[in-house]
Amino acid sequence: MRYLLFICTDPEAPVYDPADDDIEDWVADVVQRDMSRGGNRLRPVDTAKTVRKRNGEVIVTDGPFAETREWIAGYDLLECASLDEALEVASRHPMARYGRVEVRAEWPFGEE
């Protein structure tokens, strides 16, 4: 099953320490285990645009869809045998220490 990891900031987390950032090791591990289906960091929220369509009119606004102190900083898409495996892999992501990692299973269309 595929799991999307939302890599999120957390203003209440410990201060980021670049010396403890082992993202290259984490990525190498999920690639070596053939779990990675893609991922990347995202540009800051002040560059985001939100698109809506109302009454046939396209409306584009600056910023994210919600005003929050936390924001999505990146994502990883993993193929895992189970939710437990996805949670274990997510727990080793550096942002589990300096932010938050939200883990969500894909829900394919046609599947209840």
Gaussian input, Z-matrix of N, CA and C with variables (Angstrom, degrees):
# hf/3-21g

backbone

0 1
 N
 C     1     B1
 C     2     B2     1     A1
 N     3     B3     2     A2     1     D1
 C     4     B4     3     A3     2     D2
 C     5     B5     4     A4     3     D3
 N     6     B6     5     A5     4     D4
 C     7     B7     6     A6     5     D5
 C     8     B8     7     A7     6     D6
 N     9     B9     8     A8     7     D7
 C    10    B10     9     A9     8     D8
 C    11    B11    10    A10     9     D9
 N    12    B12    11    A11    10    D10
 C    13    B13    12    A12    11    D11
 C    14    B14    13    A13    12    D12
 N    15    B15    14    A14    13    D13
 C    16    B16    15    A15    14    D14
 C    17    B17    16    A16    15    D15
 N    18    B18    17    A17    16    D16
 C    19    B19    18    A18    17    D17
 C    20    B20    19    A19    18    D18
 N    21    B21    20    A20    19    D19
 C    22    B22    21    A21    20    D20
 C    23    B23    22    A22    21    D21
 N    24    B24    23    A23    22    D22
 C    25    B25    24    A24    23    D23
 C    26    B26    25    A25    24    D24
 N    27    B27    26    A26    25    D25
 C    28    B28    27    A27    26    D26
 C    29    B29    28    A28    27    D27
 N    30    B30    29    A29    28    D28
 C    31    B31    30    A30    29    D29
 C    32    B32    31    A31    30    D30
 N    33    B33    32    A32    31    D31
 C    34    B34    33    A33    32    D32
 C    35    B35    34    A34    33    D33
 N    36    B36    35    A35    34    D34
 C    37    B37    36    A36    35    D35
 C    38    B38    37    A37    36    D36
 N    39    B39    38    A38    37    D37
 C    40    B40    39    A39    38    D38
 C    41    B41    40    A40    39    D39
 N    42    B42    41    A41    40    D40
 C    43    B43    42    A42    41    D41
 C    44    B44    43    A43    42    D42
 N    45    B45    44    A44    43    D43
 C    46    B46    45    A45    44    D44
 C    47    B47    46    A46    45    D45
 N    48    B48    47    A47    46    D46
 C    49    B49    48    A48    47    D47
 C    50    B50    49    A49    48    D48
 N    51    B51    50    A50    49    D49
 C    52    B52    51    A51    50    D50
 C    53    B53    52    A52    51    D51
 N    54    B54    53    A53    52    D52
 C    55    B55    54    A54    53    D53
 C    56    B56    55    A55    54    D54
 N    57    B57    56    A56    55    D55
 C    58    B58    57    A57    56    D56
 C    59    B59    58    A58    57    D57
 N    60    B60    59    A59    58    D58
 C    61    B61    60    A60    59    D59
 C    62    B62    61    A61    60    D60
 N    63    B63    62    A62    61    D61
 C    64    B64    63    A63    62    D62
 C    65    B65    64    A64    63    D63
 N    66    B66    65    A65    64    D64
 C    67    B67    66    A66    65    D65
 C    68    B68    67    A67    66    D66
 N    69    B69    68    A68    67    D67
 C    70    B70    69    A69    68    D68
 C    71    B71    70    A70    69    D69
 N    72    B72    71    A71    70    D70
 C    73    B73    72    A72    71    D71
 C    74    B74    73    A73    72    D72
 N    75    B75    74    A74    73    D73
 C    76    B76    75    A75    74    D74
 C    77    B77    76    A76    75    D75
 N    78    B78    77    A77    76    D76
 C    79    B79    78    A78    77    D77
 C    80    B80    79    A79    78    D78
 N    81    B81    80    A80    79    D79
 C    82    B82    81    A81    80    D80
 C    83    B83    82    A82    81    D81
 N    84    B84    83    A83    82    D82
 C    85    B85    84    A84    83    D83
 C    86    B86    85    A85    84    D84
 N    87    B87    86    A86    85    D85
 C    88    B88    87    A87    86    D86
 C    89    B89    88    A88    87    D87
 N    90    B90    89    A89    88    D88
 C    91    B91    90    A90    89    D89
 C    92    B92    91    A91    90    D90
 N    93    B93    92    A92    91    D91
 C    94    B94    93    A93    92    D92
 C    95    B95    94    A94    93    D93
 N    96    B96    95    A95    94    D94
 C    97    B97    96    A96    95    D95
 C    98    B98    97    A97    96    D96
 N    99    B99    98    A98    97    D97
 C   100   B100    99    A99    98    D98
 C   101   B101   100   A100    99    D99
 N   102   B102   101   A101   100   D100
 C   103   B103   102   A102   101   D101
 C   104   B104   103   A103   102   D102
 N   105   B105   104   A104   103   D103
 C   106   B106   105   A105   104   D104
 C   107   B107   106   A106   105   D105
 N   108   B108   107   A107   106   D106
 C   109   B109   108   A108   107   D107
 C   110   B110   109   A109   108   D108
 N   111   B111   110   A110   109   D109
 C   112   B112   111   A111   110   D110
 C   113   B113   112   A112   111   D111
 N   114   B114   113   A113   112   D112
 C   115   B115   114   A114   113   D113
 C   116   B116   115   A115   114   D114
 N   117   B117   116   A116   115   D115
 C   118   B118   117   A117   116   D116
 C   119   B119   118   A118   117   D117
 N   120   B120   119   A119   118   D118
 C   121   B121   120   A120   119   D119
 C   122   B122   121   A121   120   D120
 N   123   B123   122   A122   121   D121
 C   124   B124   123   A123   122   D122
 C   125   B125   124   A124   123   D123
 N   126   B126   125   A125   124   D124
 C   127   B127   126   A126   125   D125
 C   128   B128   127   A127   126   D126
 N   129   B129   128   A128   127   D127
 C   130   B130   129   A129   128   D128
 C   131   B131   130   A130   129   D129
 N   132   B132   131   A131   130   D130
 C   133   B133   132   A132   131   D131
 C   134   B134   133   A133   132   D132
 N   135   B135   134   A134   133   D133
 C   136   B136   135   A135   134   D134
 C   137   B137   136   A136   135   D135
 N   138   B138   137   A137   136   D136
 C   139   B139   138   A138   137   D137
 C   140   B140   139   A139   138   D138
 N   141   B141   140   A140   139   D139
 C   142   B142   141   A141   140   D140
 C   143   B143   142   A142   141   D141
 N   144   B144   143   A143   142   D142
 C   145   B145   144   A144   143   D143
 C   146   B146   145   A145   144   D144
 N   147   B147   146   A146   145   D145
 C   148   B148   147   A147   146   D146
 C   149   B149   148   A148   147   D147
 N   150   B150   149   A149   148   D148
 C   151   B151   150   A150   149   D149
 C   152   B152   151   A151   150   D150
 N   153   B153   152   A152   151   D151
 C   154   B154   153   A153   152   D152
 C   155   B155   154   A154   153   D153
 N   156   B156   155   A155   154   D154
 C   157   B157   156   A156   155   D155
 C   158   B158   157   A157   156   D156
 N   159   B159   158   A158   157   D157
 C   160   B160   159   A159   158   D158
 C   161   B161   160   A160   159   D159
 N   162   B162   161   A161   160   D160
 C   163   B163   162   A162   161   D161
 C   164   B164   163   A163   162   D162
 N   165   B165   164   A164   163   D163
 C   166   B166   165   A165   164   D164
 C   167   B167   166   A166   165   D165
 N   168   B168   167   A167   166   D166
 C   169   B169   168   A168   167   D167
 C   170   B170   169   A169   168   D168
 N   171   B171   170   A170   169   D169
 C   172   B172   171   A171   170   D170
 C   173   B173   172   A172   171   D171
 N   174   B174   173   A173   172   D172
 C   175   B175   174   A174   173   D173
 C   176   B176   175   A175   174   D174
 N   177   B177   176   A176   175   D175
 C   178   B178   177   A177   176   D176
 C   179   B179   178   A178   177   D177
 N   180   B180   179   A179   178   D178
 C   181   B181   180   A180   179   D179
 C   182   B182   181   A181   180   D180
 N   183   B183   182   A182   181   D181
 C   184   B184   183   A183   182   D182
 C   185   B185   184   A184   183   D183
 N   186   B186   185   A185   184   D184
 C   187   B187   186   A186   185   D185
 C   188   B188   187   A187   186   D186
 N   189   B189   188   A188   187   D187
 C   190   B190   189   A189   188   D188
 C   191   B191   190   A190   189   D189
 N   192   B192   191   A191   190   D190
 C   193   B193   192   A192   191   D191
 C   194   B194   193   A193   192   D192
 N   195   B195   194   A194   193   D193
 C   196   B196   195   A195   194   D194
 C   197   B197   196   A196   195   D195
 N   198   B198   197   A197   196   D196
 C   199   B199   198   A198   197   D197
 C   200   B200   199   A199   198   D198
 N   201   B201   200   A200   199   D199
 C   202   B202   201   A201   200   D200
 C   203   B203   202   A202   201   D201
 N   204   B204   203   A203   202   D202
 C   205   B205   204   A204   203   D203
 C   206   B206   205   A205   204   D204
 N   207   B207   206   A206   205   D205
 C   208   B208   207   A207   206   D206
 C   209   B209   208   A208   207   D207
 N   210   B210   209   A209   208   D208
 C   211   B211   210   A210   209   D209
 C   212   B212   211   A211   210   D210
 N   213   B213   212   A212   211   D211
 C   214   B214   213   A213   212   D212
 C   215   B215   214   A214   213   D213
 N   216   B216   215   A215   214   D214
 C   217   B217   216   A216   215   D215
 C   218   B218   217   A217   216   D216
 N   219   B219   218   A218   217   D217
 C   220   B220   219   A219   218   D218
 C   221   B221   220   A220   219   D219
 N   222   B222   221   A221   220   D220
 C   223   B223   222   A222   221   D221
 C   224   B224   223   A223   222   D222
 N   225   B225   224   A224   223   D223
 C   226   B226   225   A225   224   D224
 C   227   B227   226   A226   225   D225
 N   228   B228   227   A227   226   D226
 C   229   B229   228   A228   227   D227
 C   230   B230   229   A229   228   D228
 N   231   B231   230   A230   229   D229
 C   232   B232   231   A231   230   D230
 C   233   B233   232   A232   231   D231
 N   234   B234   233   A233   232   D232
 C   235   B235   234   A234   233   D233
 C   236   B236   235   A235   234   D234
 N   237   B237   236   A236   235   D235
 C   238   B238   237   A237   236   D236
 C   239   B239   238   A238   237   D237
 N   240   B240   239   A239   238   D238
 C   241   B241   240   A240   239   D239
 C   242   B242   241   A241   240   D240
 N   243   B243   242   A242   241   D241
 C   244   B244   243   A243   242   D242
 C   245   B245   244   A244   243   D243
 N   246   B246   245   A245   244   D244
 C   247   B247   246   A246   245   D245
 C   248   B248   247   A247   246   D246
 N   249   B249   248   A248   247   D247
 C   250   B250   249   A249   248   D248
 C   251   B251   250   A250   249   D249
 N   252   B252   251   A251   250   D250
 C   253   B253   252   A252   251   D251
 C   254   B254   253   A253   252   D252
 N   255   B255   254   A254   253   D253
 C   256   B256   255   A255   254   D254
 C   257   B257   256   A256   255   D255
 N   258   B258   257   A257   256   D256
 C   259   B259   258   A258   257   D257
 C   260   B260   259   A259   258   D258
 N   261   B261   260   A260   259   D259
 C   262   B262   261   A261   260   D260
 C   263   B263   262   A262   261   D261
 N   264   B264   263   A263   262   D262
 C   265   B265   264   A264   263   D263
 C   266   B266   265   A265   264   D264
 N   267   B267   266   A266   265   D265
 C   268   B268   267   A267   266   D266
 C   269   B269   268   A268   267   D267
 N   270   B270   269   A269   268   D268
 C   271   B271   270   A270   269   D269
 C   272   B272   271   A271   270   D270
 N   273   B273   272   A272   271   D271
 C   274   B274   273   A273   272   D272
 C   275   B275   274   A274   273   D273
 N   276   B276   275   A275   274   D274
 C   277   B277   276   A276   275   D275
 C   278   B278   277   A277   276   D276
 N   279   B279   278   A278   277   D277
 C   280   B280   279   A279   278   D278
 C   281   B281   280   A280   279   D279
 N   282   B282   281   A281   280   D280
 C   283   B283   282   A282   281   D281
 C   284   B284   283   A283   282   D282
 N   285   B285   284   A284   283   D283
 C   286   B286   285   A285   284   D284
 C   287   B287   286   A286   285   D285
 N   288   B288   287   A287   286   D286
 C   289   B289   288   A288   287   D287
 C   290   B290   289   A289   288   D288
 N   291   B291   290   A290   289   D289
 C   292   B292   291   A291   290   D290
 C   293   B293   292   A292   291   D291
 N   294   B294   293   A293   292   D292
 C   295   B295   294   A294   293   D293
 C   296   B296   295   A295   294   D294
 N   297   B297   296   A296   295   D295
 C   298   B298   297   A297   296   D296
 C   299   B299   298   A298   297   D297
 N   300   B300   299   A299   298   D298
 C   301   B301   300   A300   299   D299
 C   302   B302   301   A301   300   D300
 N   303   B303   302   A302   301   D301
 C   304   B304   303   A303   302   D302
 C   305   B305   304   A304   303   D303
 N   306   B306   305   A305   304   D304
 C   307   B307   306   A306   305   D305
 C   308   B308   307   A307   306   D306
 N   309   B309   308   A308   307   D307
 C   310   B310   309   A309   308   D308
 C   311   B311   310   A310   309   D309
 N   312   B312   311   A311   310   D310
 C   313   B313   312   A312   311   D311
 C   314   B314   313   A313   312   D312
 N   315   B315   314   A314   313   D313
 C   316   B316   315   A315   314   D314
 C   317   B317   316   A316   315   D315
 N   318   B318   317   A317   316   D316
 C   319   B319   318   A318   317   D317
 C   320   B320   319   A319   318   D318
 N   321   B321   320   A320   319   D319
 C   322   B322   321   A321   320   D320
 C   323   B323   322   A322   321   D321
 N   324   B324   323   A323   322   D322
 C   325   B325   324   A324   323   D323
 C   326   B326   325   A325   324   D324
 N   327   B327   326   A326   325   D325
 C   328   B328   327   A327   326   D326
 C   329   B329   328   A328   327   D327
 N   330   B330   329   A329   328   D328
 C   331   B331   330   A330   329   D329
 C   332   B332   331   A331   330   D330
 N   333   B333   332   A332   331   D331
 C   334   B334   333   A333   332   D332
 C   335   B335   334   A334   333   D333

   B1=1.4488
   B2=1.5189
   B3=1.3277
   B4=1.4600
   B5=1.5303
   B6=1.3196
   B7=1.4581
   B8=1.5093
   B9=1.3277
   B10=1.4571
   B11=1.5182
   B12=1.3142
   B13=1.4588
   B14=1.5239
   B15=1.3230
   B16=1.4591
   B17=1.5244
   B18=1.3049
   B19=1.4537
   B20=1.5289
   B21=1.3260
   B22=1.4649
   B23=1.5196
   B24=1.3151
   B25=1.4585
   B26=1.5259
   B27=1.3168
   B28=1.4664
   B29=1.5217
   B30=1.3189
   B31=1.4669
   B32=1.5247
   B33=1.3138
   B34=1.4697
   B35=1.5268
   B36=1.3285
   B37=1.4643
   B38=1.5215
   B39=1.3272
   B40=1.4673
   B41=1.5257
   B42=1.3071
   B43=1.4566
   B44=1.5272
   B45=1.3200
   B46=1.4597
   B47=1.5200
   B48=1.3233
   B49=1.4573
   B50=1.5207
   B51=1.3359
   B52=1.4668
   B53=1.5268
   B54=1.3220
   B55=1.4597
   B56=1.5298
   B57=1.3245
   B58=1.4686
   B59=1.5271
   B60=1.3152
   B61=1.4673
   B62=1.5293
   B63=1.3177
   B64=1.4637
   B65=1.5299
   B66=1.3307
   B67=1.4611
   B68=1.5214
   B69=1.3214
   B70=1.4676
   B71=1.5254
   B72=1.3320
   B73=1.4660
   B74=1.5286
   B75=1.3332
   B76=1.4677
   B77=1.5251
   B78=1.3202
   B79=1.4658
   B80=1.5278
   B81=1.3230
   B82=1.4638
   B83=1.5249
   B84=1.3199
   B85=1.4669
   B86=1.5290
   B87=1.3410
   B88=1.4686
   B89=1.5298
   B90=1.3306
   B91=1.4680
   B92=1.5275
   B93=1.3252
   B94=1.4669
   B95=1.5311
   B96=1.3268
   B97=1.4688
   B98=1.5290
   B99=1.3158
   B100=1.4611
   B101=1.5303
   B102=1.3273
   B103=1.4662
   B104=1.5223
   B105=1.3171
   B106=1.4554
   B107=1.5201
   B108=1.3271
   B109=1.4616
   B110=1.5228
   B111=1.3427
   B112=1.4565
   B113=1.5099
   B114=1.2982
   B115=1.4544
   B116=1.5077
   B117=1.3210
   B118=1.4543
   B119=1.5123
   B120=1.3128
   B121=1.4614
   B122=1.5224
   B123=1.3199
   B124=1.4607
   B125=1.5223
   B126=1.3109
   B127=1.4617
   B128=1.5318
   B129=1.3268
   B130=1.4711
   B131=1.5342
   B132=1.3272
   B133=1.4623
   B134=1.5240
   B135=1.3292
   B136=1.4667
   B137=1.5277
   B138=1.3332
   B139=1.4613
   B140=1.5292
   B141=1.3363
   B142=1.4664
   B143=1.5224
   B144=1.2926
   B145=1.4678
   B146=1.5244
   B147=1.3127
   B148=1.4546
   B149=1.5223
   B150=1.3339
   B151=1.4620
   B152=1.5243
   B153=1.3260
   B154=1.4702
   B155=1.5158
   B156=1.2949
   B157=1.4612
   B158=1.5175
   B159=1.3272
   B160=1.4604
   B161=1.5194
   B162=1.3268
   B163=1.4667
   B164=1.5284
   B165=1.3392
   B166=1.4530
   B167=1.5096
   B168=1.3218
   B169=1.4566
   B170=1.5305
   B171=1.3311
   B172=1.4605
   B173=1.5271
   B174=1.3241
   B175=1.4612
   B176=1.5248
   B177=1.3270
   B178=1.4600
   B179=1.5220
   B180=1.3345
   B181=1.4651
   B182=1.5198
   B183=1.3172
   B184=1.4609
   B185=1.5128
   B186=1.3184
   B187=1.4530
   B188=1.5138
   B189=1.3255
   B190=1.4638
   B191=1.5254
   B192=1.3370
   B193=1.4612
   B194=1.5158
   B195=1.3392
   B196=1.4644
   B197=1.5272
   B198=1.3048
   B199=1.4582
   B200=1.5259
   B201=1.3247
   B202=1.4663
   B203=1.5138
   B204=1.3150
   B205=1.4586
   B206=1.5261
   B207=1.3224
   B208=1.4540
   B209=1.5234
   B210=1.3115
   B211=1.4554
   B212=1.5122
   B213=1.3255
   B214=1.4545
   B215=1.5242
   B216=1.3293
   B217=1.4534
   B218=1.5271
   B219=1.3258
   B220=1.4537
   B221=1.5113
   B222=1.3167
   B223=1.4661
   B224=1.5191
   B225=1.3068
   B226=1.4566
   B227=1.5145
   B228=1.3063
   B229=1.4517
   B230=1.5220
   B231=1.3286
   B232=1.4611
   B233=1.5156
   B234=1.3065
   B235=1.4672
   B236=1.5270
   B237=1.3278
   B238=1.4667
   B239=1.5234
   B240=1.3162
   B241=1.4622
   B242=1.5221
   B243=1.3403
   B244=1.4649
   B245=1.5241
   B246=1.3158
   B247=1.4632
   B248=1.5230
   B249=1.3259
   B250=1.4723
   B251=1.5292
   B252=1.3316
   B253=1.4524
   B254=1.5288
   B255=1.3243
   B256=1.4672
   B257=1.5275
   B258=1.3203
   B259=1.4631
   B260=1.5214
   B261=1.3269
   B262=1.4677
   B263=1.5228
   B264=1.3328
   B265=1.4613
   B266=1.5287
   B267=1.3215
   B268=1.4734
   B269=1.5256
   B270=1.3180
   B271=1.4704
   B272=1.5201
   B273=1.3257
   B274=1.4589
   B275=1.5243
   B276=1.3466
   B277=1.4718
   B278=1.5303
   B279=1.3465
   B280=1.4685
   B281=1.5281
   B282=1.3228
   B283=1.4612
   B284=1.5202
   B285=1.3210
   B286=1.4672
   B287=1.5282
   B288=1.3410
   B289=1.4706
   B290=1.5238
   B291=1.3395
   B292=1.4671
   B293=1.5119
   B294=1.2935
   B295=1.4560
   B296=1.5140
   B297=1.3093
   B298=1.4619
   B299=1.5186
   B300=1.3136
   B301=1.4552
   B302=1.5256
   B303=1.3189
   B304=1.4629
   B305=1.5251
   B306=1.3263
   B307=1.4660
   B308=1.5218
   B309=1.3406
   B310=1.4686
   B311=1.5101
   B312=1.3237
   B313=1.4607
   B314=1.5163
   B315=1.3281
   B316=1.4669
   B317=1.5343
   B318=1.3085
   B319=1.4720
   B320=1.5096
   B321=1.3281
   B322=1.4621
   B323=1.5248
   B324=1.3346
   B325=1.4589
   B326=1.5197
   B327=1.3257
   B328=1.4534
   B329=1.5151
   B330=1.3088
   B331=1.4613
   B332=1.5288
   B333=1.3081
   B334=1.4749
   B335=1.5086
   A1=108.87
   A2=114.77
   A3=119.46
   A4=110.68
   A5=113.94
   A6=122.12
   A7=109.14
   A8=115.61
   A9=121.11
   A10=107.85
   A11=116.06
   A12=121.85
   A13=107.48
   A14=115.95
   A15=121.02
   A16=106.61
   A17=117.12
   A18=122.67
   A19=106.61
   A20=116.34
   A21=121.83
   A22=112.13
   A23=114.94
   A24=120.45
   A25=108.68
   A26=116.03
   A27=121.87
   A28=107.60
   A29=118.39
   A30=120.59
   A31=113.41
   A32=117.95
   A33=120.84
   A34=112.44
   A35=117.78
   A36=122.27
   A37=110.76
   A38=117.16
   A39=119.67
   A40=111.06
   A41=115.84
   A42=121.79
   A43=108.77
   A44=116.04
   A45=122.61
   A46=110.61
   A47=116.60
   A48=123.05
   A49=108.46
   A50=117.93
   A51=120.24
   A52=113.24
   A53=117.79
   A54=120.98
   A55=111.98
   A56=116.50
   A57=121.43
   A58=111.67
   A59=117.06
   A60=121.53
   A61=108.75
   A62=115.98
   A63=121.35
   A64=111.65
   A65=116.55
   A66=120.49
   A67=111.94
   A68=118.16
   A69=119.90
   A70=110.52
   A71=117.29
   A72=121.37
   A73=110.62
   A74=116.73
   A75=120.66
   A76=110.11
   A77=117.09
   A78=121.35
   A79=109.81
   A80=117.89
   A81=120.94
   A82=110.60
   A83=117.49
   A84=121.05
   A85=111.64
   A86=118.16
   A87=119.08
   A88=111.38
   A89=117.91
   A90=120.59
   A91=109.42
   A92=117.47
   A93=121.84
   A94=110.70
   A95=117.47
   A96=122.29
   A97=111.95
   A98=117.72
   A99=124.87
   A100=112.50
   A101=116.13
   A102=122.09
   A103=111.90
   A104=117.27
   A105=120.97
   A106=111.11
   A107=114.51
   A108=121.50
   A109=109.94
   A110=115.98
   A111=121.77
   A112=111.40
   A113=114.69
   A114=120.66
   A115=109.83
   A116=114.62
   A117=119.66
   A118=108.83
   A119=115.17
   A120=119.58
   A121=107.53
   A122=116.96
   A123=122.61
   A124=109.79
   A125=115.95
   A126=120.76
   A127=109.26
   A128=118.32
   A129=121.65
   A130=112.90
   A131=115.61
   A132=121.02
   A133=113.17
   A134=117.83
   A135=118.15
   A136=112.23
   A137=118.00
   A138=121.36
   A139=111.93
   A140=116.96
   A141=121.37
   A142=111.65
   A143=115.20
   A144=123.60
   A145=106.92
   A146=116.99
   A147=122.59
   A148=108.21
   A149=115.45
   A150=121.60
   A151=108.98
   A152=115.75
   A153=123.20
   A154=108.16
   A155=115.54
   A156=120.11
   A157=107.02
   A158=115.76
   A159=122.56
   A160=108.54
   A161=115.65
   A162=121.29
   A163=112.32
   A164=115.68
   A165=120.76
   A166=114.93
   A167=118.40
   A168=122.12
   A169=109.86
   A170=116.00
   A171=121.41
   A172=108.49
   A173=115.36
   A174=121.62
   A175=107.90
   A176=116.52
   A177=122.02
   A178=107.58
   A179=115.27
   A180=120.00
   A181=109.61
   A182=115.76
   A183=121.09
   A184=109.86
   A185=114.92
   A186=120.78
   A187=114.06
   A188=114.93
   A189=121.15
   A190=111.29
   A191=115.43
   A192=120.26
   A193=112.48
   A194=117.82
   A195=120.77
   A196=109.12
   A197=116.56
   A198=121.92
   A199=108.18
   A200=116.24
   A201=121.17
   A202=109.25
   A203=115.67
   A204=120.02
   A205=110.50
   A206=116.78
   A207=121.70
   A208=108.75
   A209=116.57
   A210=120.46
   A211=109.69
   A212=115.35
   A213=121.36
   A214=107.79
   A215=115.74
   A216=121.87
   A217=112.62
   A218=116.20
   A219=120.24
   A220=110.42
   A221=115.35
   A222=120.30
   A223=109.70
   A224=115.62
   A225=123.24
   A226=107.34
   A227=116.80
   A228=122.39
   A229=106.79
   A230=115.62
   A231=121.35
   A232=111.16
   A233=115.98
   A234=123.14
   A235=105.49
   A236=116.12
   A237=121.33
   A238=110.13
   A239=115.51
   A240=121.01
   A241=112.15
   A242=116.33
   A243=119.57
   A244=110.15
   A245=115.94
   A246=120.81
   A247=110.00
   A248=117.27
   A249=119.79
   A250=111.12
   A251=117.00
   A252=119.74
   A253=110.36
   A254=117.65
   A255=121.17
   A256=110.73
   A257=117.44
   A258=120.95
   A259=111.39
   A260=116.56
   A261=120.35
   A262=110.49
   A263=116.68
   A264=120.79
   A265=109.91
   A266=117.29
   A267=121.45
   A268=111.45
   A269=117.10
   A270=120.41
   A271=112.19
   A272=117.35
   A273=121.12
   A274=112.74
   A275=117.50
   A276=120.53
   A277=108.62
   A278=118.59
   A279=119.87
   A280=113.69
   A281=117.84
   A282=119.16
   A283=112.73
   A284=118.56
   A285=119.66
   A286=108.79
   A287=116.57
   A288=121.20
   A289=112.08
   A290=117.08
   A291=121.02
   A292=114.04
   A293=117.31
   A294=121.94
   A295=109.06
   A296=115.69
   A297=122.35
   A298=107.71
   A299=115.78
   A300=121.16
   A301=106.79
   A302=115.77
   A303=121.06
   A304=107.73
   A305=116.14
   A306=121.95
   A307=108.33
   A308=115.91
   A309=120.61
   A310=109.88
   A311=115.55
   A312=120.89
   A313=109.52
   A314=114.69
   A315=118.71
   A316=108.74
   A317=115.34
   A318=121.60
   A319=106.59
   A320=116.79
   A321=119.84
   A322=112.25
   A323=115.80
   A324=120.92
   A325=108.46
   A326=116.22
   A327=122.17
   A328=113.30
   A329=117.05
   A330=121.23
   A331=108.37
   A332=116.05
   A333=119.98
   A334=111.89
   D1=147.81
   D2=178.22
   D3=-93.45
   D4=140.34
   D5=178.36
   D6=-127.48
   D7=133.03
   D8=176.53
   D9=-98.45
   D10=125.72
   D11=176.00
   D12=-101.42
   D13=115.66
   D14=173.01
   D15=-87.45
   D16=119.35
   D17=-179.39
   D18=-93.16
   D19=110.61
   D20=-170.11
   D21=-117.25
   D22=149.67
   D23=172.61
   D24=-75.69
   D25=162.87
   D26=177.20
   D27=-150.10
   D28=107.22
   D29=-177.19
   D30=-64.75
   D31=-13.43
   D32=-179.68
   D33=-98.72
   D34=1.10
   D35=-179.05
   D36=-78.49
   D37=164.58
   D38=175.06
   D39=-58.38
   D40=156.93
   D41=179.38
   D42=-64.90
   D43=134.87
   D44=-179.99
   D45=-59.47
   D46=132.03
   D47=177.50
   D48=-120.50
   D49=105.52
   D50=-178.03
   D51=-55.84
   D52=-29.84
   D53=-179.49
   D54=-66.95
   D55=-21.36
   D56=-178.47
   D57=-102.57
   D58=5.35
   D59=-178.01
   D60=-86.00
   D61=106.20
   D62=-178.20
   D63=-109.37
   D64=38.54
   D65=-176.72
   D66=-60.04
   D67=-36.43
   D68=179.42
   D69=-61.63
   D70=-40.88
   D71=177.88
   D72=-65.87
   D73=-41.38
   D74=-179.86
   D75=-62.99
   D76=-46.80
   D77=179.66
   D78=-62.90
   D79=-45.83
   D80=179.77
   D81=-58.47
   D82=-39.03
   D83=179.80
   D84=-65.35
   D85=-48.07
   D86=-178.19
   D87=-69.63
   D88=-29.80
   D89=175.58
   D90=-70.36
   D91=-46.04
   D92=-179.60
   D93=-61.32
   D94=-35.14
   D95=179.13
   D96=-83.98
   D97=4.83
   D98=179.55
   D99=56.46
   D100=37.93
   D101=178.36
   D102=-97.51
   D103=-28.87
   D104=-173.17
   D105=-70.34
   D106=130.60
   D107=173.19
   D108=-119.66
   D109=14.59
   D110=177.51
   D111=126.93
   D112=164.90
   D113=178.60
   D114=165.92
   D115=161.19
   D116=178.65
   D117=-173.81
   D118=168.09
   D119=172.04
   D120=-84.97
   D121=166.00
   D122=-179.50
   D123=-118.93
   D124=149.69
   D125=176.10
   D126=-62.10
   D127=157.79
   D128=-178.81
   D129=-57.85
   D130=155.13
   D131=-176.59
   D132=-62.38
   D133=-24.57
   D134=-179.91
   D135=-70.73
   D136=-6.08
   D137=174.72
   D138=-102.54
   D139=-1.17
   D140=-176.89
   D141=-73.53
   D142=154.08
   D143=172.48
   D144=-128.67
   D145=143.95
   D146=175.75
   D147=-115.48
   D148=131.54
   D149=-177.06
   D150=-113.37
   D151=131.11
   D152=174.66
   D153=-133.25
   D154=156.07
   D155=173.34
   D156=-128.20
   D157=120.68
   D158=-178.22
   D159=-132.62
   D160=128.26
   D161=179.52
   D162=50.84
   D163=39.69
   D164=178.20
   D165=79.78
   D166=-2.55
   D167=-178.54
   D168=-103.36
   D169=131.50
   D170=175.46
   D171=-84.12
   D172=127.40
   D173=-179.17
   D174=-118.56
   D175=121.78
   D176=178.61
   D177=-115.11
   D178=124.58
   D179=178.96
   D180=-121.29
   D181=155.13
   D182=177.07
   D183=-76.26
   D184=145.88
   D185=172.08
   D186=94.24
   D187=175.31
   D188=-178.55
   D189=-72.91
   D190=170.26
   D191=-178.04
   D192=-71.20
   D193=-18.45
   D194=-179.10
   D195=-138.93
   D196=145.77
   D197=175.60
   D198=-89.67
   D199=110.39
   D200=179.39
   D201=-140.92
   D202=165.52
   D203=174.88
   D204=-81.41
   D205=-23.77
   D206=176.90
   D207=-98.18
   D208=155.31
   D209=176.49
   D210=-149.50
   D211=158.91
   D212=179.49
   D213=-80.18
   D214=120.14
   D215=-176.49
   D216=-98.76
   D217=-15.67
   D218=-179.23
   D219=-179.29
   D220=-174.01
   D221=-179.07
   D222=-154.89
   D223=157.06
   D224=170.67
   D225=-139.38
   D226=137.75
   D227=175.76
   D228=-110.70
   D229=120.70
   D230=-176.17
   D231=-119.79
   D232=148.41
   D233=170.52
   D234=-103.96
   D235=114.79
   D236=-177.32
   D237=-127.96
   D238=155.73
   D239=179.85
   D240=-72.27
   D241=-25.37
   D242=-175.92
   D243=-161.08
   D244=167.05
   D245=174.70
   D246=-61.06
   D247=-39.93
   D248=179.39
   D249=-58.72
   D250=-41.69
   D251=178.56
   D252=-65.78
   D253=-42.38
   D254=178.71
   D255=-61.38
   D256=-40.77
   D257=179.02
   D258=-66.49
   D259=-38.91
   D260=178.73
   D261=-63.50
   D262=-44.78
   D263=179.34
   D264=-64.96
   D265=-43.21
   D266=178.88
   D267=-61.86
   D268=-34.63
   D269=-177.86
   D270=-66.32
   D271=-20.30
   D272=179.92
   D273=-94.44
   D274=-5.36
   D275=177.79
   D276=-67.33
   D277=137.20
   D278=-179.87
   D279=-54.05
   D280=-33.35
   D281=-178.99
   D282=-73.38
   D283=-9.61
   D284=170.33
   D285=-67.13
   D286=-25.92
   D287=177.44
   D288=-87.63
   D289=-37.08
   D290=-172.52
   D291=-109.01
   D292=1.29
   D293=-179.00
   D294=-158.92
   D295=-132.82
   D296=178.58
   D297=-142.65
   D298=149.23
   D299=174.66
   D300=-124.93
   D301=111.80
   D302=176.96
   D303=-91.66
   D304=129.22
   D305=-177.83
   D306=-111.29
   D307=123.61
   D308=179.77
   D309=-136.03
   D310=133.71
   D311=177.81
   D312=-76.50
   D313=145.02
   D314=170.82
   D315=-65.16
   D316=151.22
   D317=178.65
   D318=-129.53
   D319=87.07
   D320=-175.05
   D321=-60.41
   D322=145.05
   D323=175.67
   D324=-59.44
   D325=142.42
   D326=-178.80
   D327=87.72
   D328=-7.37
   D329=179.11
   D330=-104.09
   D331=129.83
   D332=-179.63
   D333=-84.98

